[in-house]
């Protein structure tokens, strides 16, 4: 009887260890994916090498901040230029200086598009940016809904300018629209 209880307890402990090991491996994969995405964003923004180890990406970020401080420069107050401004501090979107109302998820979509401005952002990248937990993954088509609603709000606030361009079979690009061109 005691052996049966001990055996059942051992099986339970092994099961707990196996679940913990899988969670650890999943966490390690998520960290690895985050570092890869950071490398892609850094490459798009500042032309740094595309493949970096976590230590290298932290070093590159430190060097970038150190060089900005040494030159007396500050991080830009907004992610975009031209007519559209994405203010990360206030978490506001402005077109021609006027704030527009968007949802939190629409803001996060636009934020990632602005980080990668003039570069393709894929559905997978947006899903990872919006839904960080593995158990919180909606249908991929939800991205189409967010993009559609965001486009409509940007178009209405800008008098018809198209900021978000669809690249068939690849993703979306946030294009700079300057005040002189209008669209």
C-alpha positions in Angstrom: 0.0 0.0 0.0 2.8 2.4 0.9 4.6 1.4 -2.3 1.5 2.3 -4.4 1.3 5.7 -2.7 5.0 6.3 -3.2 4.9 5.1 -6.8 1.9 7.4 -7.5 3.6 10.3 -5.9 6.8 9.7 -8.0 4.7 9.6 -11.2 3.1 12.9 -10.1 6.5 14.6 -9.4 7.9 13.3 -12.8 4.8 14.8 -14.5 5.3 18.1 -12.7 9.0 18.1 -13.7 8.1 17.4 -17.3 5.6 20.3 -17.5 8.1 22.6 -15.9 10.8 21.5 -18.5 8.4 22.2 -21.4 7.4 25.6 -20.0 11.1 26.5 -19.6 11.8 25.4 -23.2 8.9 27.5 -24.4 10.1 30.5 -22.4 13.6 30.1 -23.9 12.1 29.9 -27.4 10.1 33.1 -26.8 13.2 34.9 -25.5 15.1 33.7 -28.6 12.3 34.9 -30.9 12.2 38.3 -29.1 16.0 38.7 -29.6 15.6 37.8 -33.3 12.8 40.4 -33.7 14.9 43.0 -31.9 17.7 42.3 -34.4 15.4 42.6 -37.3 14.0 45.9 -36.0 17.5 47.2 -35.3 18.6 46.2 -38.8 15.6 48.0 -40.3 16.1 51.2 -38.2 19.9 51.6 -38.0 21.3 49.0 -40.4 22.9 46.9 -37.7 23.7 43.2 -38.4 20.6 41.0 -38.8 21.8 38.0 -36.7 22.8 38.8 -33.2 23.1 36.8 -30.0 21.2 38.2 -27.0 24.5 39.6 -25.6 25.3 41.3 -28.9 21.9 42.9 -29.3 22.1 44.3 -25.8 25.6 45.6 -26.6 24.4 47.2 -29.9 21.5 48.9 -28.0 23.9 50.2 -25.4 26.3 51.5 -28.0 23.4 53.2 -29.9 22.2 54.9 -26.7 25.8 55.9 -25.8 26.4 57.4 -29.2 23.1 59.3 -29.0 24.1 60.7 -25.6 27.6 61.6 -26.8 26.3 63.5 -29.7 23.8 65.3 -27.5 20.9 63.8 -29.5 17.8 62.4 -27.9 15.5 59.7 -29.0 12.9 61.1 -31.4 9.6 62.2 -29.7 7.6 60.3 -32.4 8.1 57.2 -34.5 7.0 58.8 -37.8 7.6 61.9 -39.7 5.4 63.7 -42.2 1.7 63.9 -41.5 1.5 60.9 -39.1 3.0 60.9 -35.6 3.1 58.0 -33.2 3.9 59.3 -29.8 5.1 56.4 -27.6 5.3 58.4 -24.4 1.7 59.6 -24.5 0.6 56.6 -26.6 -1.2 59.0 -29.0 -1.6 59.0 -32.7 -1.7 62.4 -34.4 -2.4 63.3 -38.0 -1.4 66.9 -39.0 -0.9 67.5 -35.3 -4.5 66.5 -34.4 -4.9 63.4 -32.1 -7.1 60.6 -33.4 -9.0 58.1 -31.3 -8.0 54.4 -31.8 -8.2 51.3 -29.6 -5.3 49.9 -27.7 -4.9 47.0 -30.2 -5.0 49.4 -33.1 -2.3 51.5 -31.4 -0.1 48.5 -30.9 -0.5 47.5 -34.6 0.4 51.0 -35.7 3.3 51.1 -33.2 4.9 48.0 -34.8 4.3 49.3 -38.3 5.9 52.6 -37.3 9.0 50.9 -35.8 9.4 49.1 -39.1 8.4 52.1 -41.2 8.8 51.5 -45.0 9.5 47.8 -44.3 7.2 44.8 -44.5 5.6 43.7 -41.3 4.2 40.1 -41.5 1.0 38.7 -39.9 3.2 36.5 -37.7 5.2 39.6 -36.4 1.9 41.4 -35.6 0.5 38.3 -33.8 3.7 38.0 -31.7 3.6 41.7 -30.9 -0.1 41.7 -29.9 -0.4 38.3 -28.2 2.7 37.5 -26.2 1.2 34.6 -24.3 1.2 31.2 -26.0 -2.3 30.4 -24.7 -3.7 33.8 -25.9 -3.5 33.2 -29.7 -6.5 34.3 -31.7 -7.3 33.5 -35.3 -4.7 35.1 -37.6 -7.4 36.8 -39.6 -8.0 39.2 -36.6 -5.0 41.1 -37.9 -7.0 41.9 -41.1 -9.7 43.4 -38.9 -7.3 45.6 -37.0 -5.6 46.8 -40.2 -9.0 47.5 -41.8 -10.3 49.5 -38.9 -7.0 51.4 -38.5 -6.9 52.2 -42.2 -10.4 53.6 -42.1 -9.6 55.8 -39.1 -6.4 57.1 -40.6 -8.1 57.8 -43.9 -11.0 59.7 -42.3 -8.6 61.8 -40.1 -6.3 62.6 -43.0 -8.8 63.5 -45.7 -8.2 60.2 -47.7 -4.5 59.6 -47.4 -3.4 56.0 -47.4 -0.7 55.3 -44.8 -0.9 51.4 -44.7 -0.1 49.5 -47.8 -0.8 45.8 -48.3 2.0 43.8 -49.9 0.2 40.7 -51.2 1.3 37.4 -49.7 3.8 39.2 -47.4 2.2 41.7 -45.0 1.9 45.5 -44.6 4.0 48.6 -44.8 3.5 51.9 -43.1 4.5 54.5 -45.7 5.6 58.1 -44.9 3.0 60.5 -46.2 4.3 64.1 -46.1 2.2 67.2 -45.7 3.0 68.4 -49.3 1.9 65.3 -51.1 -1.4 64.9 -49.2 -1.8 61.2 -50.1 
